[in-house]
């Protein structure tokens, strides 16, 4: 008799776990920069500051 509750799905490998962690950190960094960057990190590049500013509007973050 087979176990009805046994999982047939393969468990994620360590490499897949690290890949998921890398993506989570990357996305968290992008969201942090888009929401809280006020020119401090992009002081020498006004174009980058404007891109972050537009990203705030696109994501719905209040900025002014």
MARMILO-845837 format. One line per field, with one value per atom (N, C-alpha, C): residue number from 1; residue in three letters; atom name; x, y, z. Coordinates in steps of 0.1 Angstrom, whole numbers, plus 5000, padded with zeros to 4 digits. Atoms other than C-alpha are relative to their C-alpha. Layout:
<drenvexs>
i c(NUM ...)
aa c(Ala ...)
at c(CA ...)
px c(X ...)
py c(Y ...)
pz c(Z ...)
</drenvexs>
This chain:
<drenvexs>
i c(1 1 1 2 2 2 3 3 3 4 4 4 5 5 5 6 6 6 7 7 7 8 8 8 9 9 9 10 10 10 11 11 11 12 12 12 13 13 13 14 14 14 15 15 15 16 16 16 17 17 17 18 18 18 19 19 19 20 20 20 21 21 21 22 22 22 23 23 23 24 24 24 25 25 25 26 26 26 27 27 27 28 28 28 29 29 29 30 30 30 31 31 31 32 32 32 33 33 33 34 34 34 35 35 35 36 36 36 37 37 37 38 38 38 39 39 39 40 40 40 41 41 41 42 42 42 43 43 43 44 44 44 45 45 45 46 46 46 47 47 47 48 48 48 49 49 49 50 50 50 51 51 51 52 52 52 53 53 53 54 54 54 55 55 55 56 56 56 57 57 57 58 58 58 59 59 59 60 60 60 61 61 61 62 62 62 63 63 63 64 64 64)
aa c(Unk Unk Unk Unk Unk Unk Unk Unk Unk Unk Unk Unk Unk Unk Unk Unk Unk Unk Unk Unk Unk Unk Unk Unk Unk Unk Unk Unk Unk Unk Unk Unk Unk Unk Unk Unk Unk Unk Unk Unk Unk Unk Unk Unk Unk Unk Unk Unk Unk Unk Unk Unk Unk Unk Unk Unk Unk Unk Unk Unk Unk Unk Unk Unk Unk Unk Unk Unk Unk Unk Unk Unk Unk Unk Unk Unk Unk Unk Unk Unk Unk Unk Unk Unk Unk Unk Unk Unk Unk Unk Unk Unk Unk Unk Unk Unk Unk Unk Unk Unk Unk Unk Unk Unk Unk Unk Unk Unk Unk Unk Unk Unk Unk Unk Unk Unk Unk Unk Unk Unk Unk Unk Unk Unk Unk Unk Unk Unk Unk Unk Unk Unk Unk Unk Unk Unk Unk Unk Unk Unk Unk Unk Unk Unk Unk Unk Unk Unk Unk Unk Unk Unk Unk Unk Unk Unk Unk Unk Unk Unk Unk Unk Unk Unk Unk Unk Unk Unk Unk Unk Unk Unk Unk Unk Unk Unk Unk Unk Unk Unk Unk Unk Unk Unk Unk Unk Unk Unk Unk Unk Unk Unk)
at c(N CA C N CA C N CA C N CA C N CA C N CA C N CA C N CA C N CA C N CA C N CA C N CA C N CA C N CA C N CA C N CA C N CA C N CA C N CA C N CA C N CA C N CA C N CA C N CA C N CA C N CA C N CA C N CA C N CA C N CA C N CA C N CA C N CA C N CA C N CA C N CA C N CA C N CA C N CA C N CA C N CA C N CA C N CA C N CA C N CA C N CA C N CA C N CA C N CA C N CA C N CA C N CA C N CA C N CA C N CA C N CA C N CA C N CA C N CA C N CA C N CA C N CA C N CA C N CA C)
px c(5009 5000 5009 4992 5014 4995 5004 5015 4994 5007 4990 5006 4995 5007 5015 4986 5042 5002 4997 5056 5007 4993 5065 5009 4993 5080 5015 4986 5118 5003 4996 5134 5009 4991 5152 5015 4986 5190 5006 4993 5215 5002 4997 5223 4987 5013 5186 4997 5002 5184 5009 4991 5214 4996 5005 5200 4988 5012 5167 5004 4995 5186 5006 4994 5206 4989 5011 5174 4993 5007 5157 5009 4992 5187 5001 5000 5189 4987 5013 5152 4998 5001 5153 5009 4991 5183 4993 5007 5164 4989 5011 5133 5005 4995 5153 5006 4994 5172 4989 5010 5141 4991 5009 5122 5007 4994 5148 5012 4988 5176 4995 5004 5174 5012 4989 5205 5014 4988 5231 5010 4992 5243 5003 4998 5239 5003 4997 5252 5007 4993 5275 4992 5007 5249 4985 5014 5216 4991 5009 5203 4996 5004 5204 4990 5009 5187 4986 5013 5159 4994 5006 5155 4995 5006 5151 4988 5012 5127 4988 5011 5106 4995 5003 5108 4991 5008 5093 4985 5014 5063 4994 5006 5059 4996 5003 5060 4990 5010 5036 5005 4994 5060 4998 5001 5053 5014 4987 5083 5000 5002 5070 4986)
py c(4988 5000 5012 4988 5033 5011 4989 5063 5012 4989 5089 5014 4987 5117 5002 4998 5111 5009 4990 5139 4994 5005 5130 5011 4989 5164 4999 5000 5167 5012 4989 5187 5009 4991 5219 4997 5002 5216 5012 4989 5237 5012 4990 5255 5008 4993 5264 5009 4992 5277 5012 4988 5300 5009 4991 5312 5008 4993 5320 5011 4990 5338 5012 4989 5358 5009 4992 5369 5008 4993 5378 5012 4989 5400 5011 4990 5416 5008 4993 5424 5009 4992 5437 5013 4988 5460 5010 4991 5474 5007 4993 5481 5010 4990 5497 5012 4989 5519 5009 4992 5529 5007 4994 5537 5011 4991 5554 5008 4993 5567 5014 4986 5605 5008 4993 5614 4998 5002 5603 4990 5009 5573 5004 4996 5589 5015 4985 5624 5004 4996 5624 4997 5004 5610 5004 4996 5630 4992 5008 5607 4988 5011 5578 5004 4995 5599 5001 4998 5607 4986 5013 5570 4994 5005 5561 5008 4992 5590 4995 5006 5577 4987 5013 5542 5001 4997 5556 5002 4998 5569 4988 5012 5537 4990 5009 5516 5005 4995 5539 5005 4994 5552 5015 4985 5587 5006 4994 5609 5015 4986 5645 5004)
pz c(5000 5000 5000 5001 4990 5010 4991 5013 4991 5007 5000 5002 4996 5018 4996 5004 5004 4989 5011 4983 4989 5012 4948 4994 5005 4941 5005 4996 4941 5009 4991 4968 4993 5006 4958 5004 4997 4955 5007 4994 4973 4990 5010 4941 4997 5002 4935 5012 4988 4971 4999 5002 4965 4989 5011 4932 5005 4994 4950 5010 4991 4977 4993 5008 4952 4993 5006 4934 5010 4990 4966 5005 4996 4977 4989 5011 4942 5000 5000 4942 5012 4988 4977 4999 5002 4968 4990 5010 4938 5006 4993 4958 5010 4991 4985 4993 5007 4961 4993 5006 4942 5010 4991 4973 5009 4990 4996 4994 5005 4973 4997 5001 4975 4994 5006 4955 5006 4993 4980 4992 5007 4960 4985 5014 4925 4999 5000 4933 4988 5012 4903 4987 5012 4879 5001 4999 4877 4992 5008 4851 5008 4991 4875 5011 4990 4901 4994 5006 4877 4997 5002 4868 5013 4987 4905 5004 4997 4909 4992 5008 4880 5004 4995 4894 5012 4988 4926 4996 5005 4907 4994 5006 4887 5011 4990 4919 5010 4991 4937 5014 4988 4964 5000 4999 4976 5001 5000 4970 5001 4998 4970 5000)
</drenvexs>
